Amino acid sequence: MQDLSKYNSILDQALRDFITERDHIDTGAMYASVRFDISSQQNTFNITLEAEHYIEYLDNYQFLNDFYELSSTQLILDDMAEDFTDNLLEKLTIK
């Protein structure tokens, strides 16, 4: 069974790289605060982002949308979805 938590650090770094690319690293506080928490419970897939609250306001509220729309972010999310599906299928096969 694949461990979905491995994607925490992958998404953390991807968002940190995006923060740097967009030149939003004035103090480093937001950069350092980025933390994804990916989990699955009762066949539900959850992605939670913890970061300094002002991240949502960057680039006229568009910053996080732009990050999630990146093709590289989409590839990470696709891999996570595939692992999640594999986990579910494995659980169903075991029963």
C-alpha positions in Angstrom: 0.0 0.0 0.0 1.3 3.4 -1.0 1.8 6.0 1.8 0.0 9.2 0.7 1.9 11.3 3.2 5.0 11.1 1.0 3.3 13.8 -1.1 3.4 16.3 1.8 7.0 17.1 1.2 6.7 17.0 -2.6 3.8 19.6 -2.5 5.6 21.6 0.2 8.6 22.0 -2.0 6.6 22.7 -5.1 4.7 25.5 -3.5 7.9 26.9 -2.0 9.5 26.9 -5.4 6.4 28.7 -6.8 6.7 31.3 -4.0 10.3 31.9 -5.0 9.5 32.0 -8.7 6.8 34.6 -8.1 9.2 36.7 -6.0 7.0 36.5 -2.8 9.8 35.8 -0.4 10.2 39.1 1.3 10.8 37.8 4.9 10.7 34.1 4.4 7.9 33.7 6.9 5.4 32.4 4.4 8.0 30.2 2.7 8.8 28.6 6.0 5.2 28.2 7.0 4.1 26.1 4.0 2.9 22.7 5.2 0.6 20.3 3.3 -1.2 17.5 5.2 -2.5 14.7 2.9 -4.5 11.9 4.3 -7.2 9.4 3.5 -9.8 8.2 5.9 -12.9 6.2 5.3 -12.3 6.2 1.6 -12.0 10.0 1.5 -9.0 11.8 0.1 -8.0 15.0 2.0 -5.5 17.7 1.2 -5.0 20.5 3.7 -2.6 23.4 3.3 -1.3 25.3 6.3 0.5 28.5 5.6 0.6 32.1 6.7 -2.9 33.4 6.1 -1.9 36.1 3.7 -0.9 33.5 1.0 -4.5 33.5 -0.2 -4.5 37.2 -1.0 -1.3 37.2 -3.1 -1.6 38.2 -6.8 -5.1 39.5 -6.3 -6.4 36.2 -4.8 -5.0 34.3 -7.8 -1.7 32.9 -6.4 -3.0 29.6 -5.1 -5.2 29.1 -8.1 -2.2 29.6 -10.3 -0.2 27.1 -8.3 -2.9 24.4 -8.5 -3.2 25.0 -12.3 0.5 24.4 -13.0 1.1 21.3 -15.1 3.7 20.2 -12.6 1.2 20.5 -9.7 -1.4 18.6 -11.8 1.1 15.8 -12.3 1.7 15.5 -8.6 -2.1 15.6 -7.9 -2.6 12.9 -10.6 0.0 10.7 -9.0 -1.7 11.1 -5.6 -5.1 10.3 -7.0 -3.7 7.2 -8.6 -2.1 6.1 -5.4 -5.3 6.8 -3.5 -7.3 4.7 -6.1 -4.7 1.9 -5.8 -5.1 1.9 -2.0 -8.9 1.7 -2.3 -8.7 -1.1 -4.8 -6.2 -3.0 -2.6 -8.5 -2.6 0.4 -11.5 -3.9 -1.6 -9.5 -6.8 -2.9 -8.4 -7.8 0.5 -11.9 -8.0 1.9 
